[in-house]
Amino acid sequence: MSRDELERLRARLAERIGPPRGHGEDADPMEPLRRQVRHAVTGIDAYLTAVEAGNGTLVGLRERALDLWLGLERIVSERPDPSTDPGRVPAQPAPLE
């Protein structure tokens, strides 16, 4: 688990989930998943920051970060790979924010 790996995983998720679309009644049904991904990425980032700072509270943080990481990998595995859709035009991964 590293910052580079986290960025690659975040980019894969952004590509598979796609960019936000619509607000209010036209809200994107993927928005709850997008929020879940942002929350997990933020939690893993906090863990990596604590590791880099040599923080002594890493015992519980590592376990939580690993749970978040596994959740992100599960989401990636459940979302279709856009490169396998012959009708889809490849696009730059959208930010999850």
Residue frames as qw, qx, qy, qz and C-alpha x, y, z in Angstrom:
[[0.000, 0.893, 0.449, 0.000, 0.00, 0.00, 0.00],
 [0.428, -0.212, 0.070, 0.876, 1.71, 3.17, -1.21],
 [0.219, 0.640, 0.131, -0.724, 0.69, 6.60, -2.50],
 [0.180, 0.339, -0.663, -0.643, 1.54, 5.57, -6.07],
 [0.059, -0.198, -0.971, -0.118, -0.60, 2.42, -5.77],
 [0.124, 0.581, 0.604, -0.530, -3.42, 4.45, -4.22],
 [0.230, 0.559, -0.175, -0.777, -3.32, 6.94, -7.10],
 [0.169, 0.135, -0.846, -0.487, -3.41, 4.12, -9.67],
 [0.016, -0.376, -0.916, 0.142, -6.35, 2.50, -7.89],
 [0.153, 0.614, 0.344, -0.694, -8.17, 5.86, -7.62],
 [0.220, 0.426, -0.458, -0.749, -7.64, 6.48, -11.34],
 [0.123, -0.079, -0.949, -0.280, -9.00, 3.01, -12.24],
 [0.043, 0.521, 0.763, -0.380, -12.05, 3.64, -10.08],
 [0.180, 0.585, 0.044, -0.790, -12.63, 7.08, -11.61],
 [0.195, 0.246, -0.702, -0.639, -12.48, 5.55, -15.07],
 [0.139, -0.223, -0.958, -0.114, -14.90, 2.77, -14.24],
 [0.020, 0.591, 0.642, -0.489, -17.36, 4.92, -12.30],
 [0.280, 0.606, 0.446, 0.597, -17.22, 7.83, -14.72],
 [0.108, 0.176, -0.167, 0.964, -17.62, 11.57, -14.20],
 [0.151, 0.424, 0.652, -0.610, -20.47, 13.04, -12.12],
 [0.051, -0.293, -0.602, -0.741, -23.65, 13.79, -14.06],
 [0.368, -0.602, -0.472, -0.529, -26.63, 15.92, -13.03],
 [0.044, 0.087, -0.608, 0.788, -27.87, 17.27, -9.71],
 [0.507, 0.031, 0.277, -0.816, -31.11, 17.21, -7.77],
 [0.836, 0.204, 0.328, -0.389, -33.76, 15.08, -9.46],
 [0.778, 0.572, -0.257, -0.042, -31.33, 14.30, -12.27],
 [0.372, -0.714, 0.591, -0.050, -28.66, 13.15, -9.81],
 [0.517, 0.424, -0.735, -0.110, -26.28, 10.49, -10.98],
 [0.910, -0.331, -0.105, -0.226, -27.10, 7.09, -9.43],
 [0.811, 0.168, -0.356, 0.432, -23.33, 6.51, -9.09],
 [0.033, -0.760, 0.249, -0.600, -22.90, 9.43, -6.68],
 [0.769, -0.573, 0.184, -0.216, -23.23, 7.31, -3.50],
 [0.945, 0.034, 0.044, 0.323, -20.51, 5.00, -4.81],
 [0.436, 0.660, -0.128, 0.598, -18.38, 8.02, -5.75],
 [0.370, -0.772, 0.235, -0.460, -18.72, 9.34, -2.15],
 [0.932, -0.336, 0.136, 0.009, -17.79, 5.92, -0.76],
 [0.815, 0.318, -0.035, 0.483, -14.67, 5.87, -2.91],
 [0.126, 0.768, -0.190, 0.599, -13.69, 9.42, -1.84],
 [0.657, -0.664, 0.198, -0.298, -14.14, 8.43, 1.81],
 [0.966, -0.129, 0.105, 0.198, -11.97, 5.33, 1.40],
 [0.631, 0.521, -0.086, 0.568, -9.23, 7.18, -0.50],
 [0.154, -0.805, 0.203, -0.537, -9.20, 9.88, 2.20],
 [0.820, -0.523, 0.183, -0.141, -8.90, 7.25, 4.94],
 [0.920, 0.097, 0.056, 0.376, -6.05, 5.45, 3.22],
 [0.367, 0.702, -0.118, 0.599, -4.32, 8.78, 2.57],
 [0.446, -0.779, 0.211, -0.387, -4.60, 9.61, 6.30],
 [0.938, -0.289, 0.156, 0.112, -3.01, 6.27, 7.16],
 [0.770, 0.373, 0.010, 0.517, -0.15, 6.85, 4.71],
 [0.035, 0.819, -0.153, 0.552, 0.40, 10.33, 6.17],
 [0.698, -0.652, 0.214, -0.202, 0.58, 8.85, 9.68],
 [0.946, -0.012, 0.102, 0.308, 3.11, 6.25, 8.50],
 [0.540, 0.602, -0.047, 0.587, 5.25, 8.94, 6.88],
 [0.195, -0.797, 0.199, -0.535, 5.13, 11.03, 10.05],
 [0.400, 0.175, -0.809, 0.393, 6.09, 8.08, 12.25],
 [0.538, -0.410, 0.093, -0.730, 2.87, 8.44, 14.22],
 [0.056, -0.210, 0.920, -0.326, 2.49, 6.01, 17.13],
 [0.604, 0.180, 0.467, -0.620, -1.24, 5.38, 16.58],
 [0.377, 0.362, -0.661, -0.539, -0.73, 3.13, 13.56],
 [0.194, -0.011, 0.970, -0.144, -2.01, -0.09, 15.10],
 [0.421, 0.521, 0.651, -0.357, -5.71, 0.54, 14.48],
 [0.333, 0.708, -0.160, -0.601, -5.14, 2.75, 11.45],
 [0.038, 0.356, -0.845, -0.397, -3.39, 0.05, 9.42],
 [0.237, 0.256, 0.934, -0.078, -6.24, -2.39, 9.91],
 [0.349, 0.706, 0.392, -0.475, -8.83, 0.24, 8.92],
 [0.210, 0.666, -0.426, -0.575, -6.79, 1.35, 5.90],
 [0.081, -0.150, 0.948, 0.270, -6.47, -2.25, 4.75],
 [0.316, 0.487, 0.778, -0.239, -10.25, -2.70, 5.04],
 [0.316, 0.772, 0.061, -0.548, -10.77, 0.46, 2.97],
 [0.054, 0.513, -0.706, -0.484, -8.21, -0.73, 0.39],
 [0.197, 0.104, 0.969, 0.106, -9.92, -4.10, 0.03],
 [0.345, 0.653, 0.543, -0.400, -13.25, -2.31, -0.38],
 [0.257, 0.728, -0.270, -0.576, -11.83, -0.21, -3.23],
 [0.018, -0.294, 0.888, 0.353, -10.44, -3.31, -4.93],
 [0.305, 0.362, 0.869, -0.146, -13.86, -4.98, -4.59],
 [0.357, 0.744, 0.217, -0.522, -15.53, -1.98, -6.23],
 [0.157, 0.591, -0.593, -0.524, -13.04, -2.10, -9.12],
 [0.122, -0.072, 0.974, 0.176, -13.66, -5.82, -9.60],
 [0.307, 0.507, 0.759, -0.269, -17.45, -5.32, -9.66],
 [0.315, 0.760, 0.014, -0.569, -17.46, -2.46, -12.18],
 [0.836, 0.442, 0.269, 0.184, -17.17, -3.30, -15.87],
 [0.482, -0.357, 0.316, 0.735, -13.86, -2.44, -17.49],
 [0.403, 0.765, 0.107, -0.490, -14.65, 0.37, -19.93],
 [0.054, 0.558, -0.679, -0.474, -11.94, -0.84, -22.31],
 [0.244, 0.072, 0.959, 0.124, -13.98, -4.02, -22.95],
 [0.409, 0.664, 0.497, -0.380, -17.04, -2.07, -24.17],
 [0.502, 0.180, 0.528, 0.660, -16.66, -1.86, -27.97],
 [0.112, 0.795, 0.456, 0.384, -19.10, 1.06, -28.20],
 [0.395, -0.870, -0.126, 0.268, -17.38, 3.23, -25.62],
 [0.468, 0.752, -0.171, 0.431, -14.99, 5.96, -26.62],
 [0.687, -0.230, -0.380, 0.575, -11.97, 6.00, -24.27],
 [0.085, -0.909, -0.056, -0.404, -11.82, 9.08, -22.07],
 [0.230, 0.438, -0.585, 0.643, -9.51, 10.52, -19.49],
 [0.425, -0.414, -0.758, 0.271, -10.34, 9.28, -15.98],
 [0.207, -0.768, -0.162, -0.584, -12.57, 11.79, -14.25],
 [0.071, 0.297, -0.651, 0.695, -11.71, 13.03, -10.78],
 [0.365, -0.422, -0.829, 0.035, -13.85, 11.52, -8.05],
 [0.136, -0.295, -0.421, 0.847, -14.32, 14.86, -6.36]]
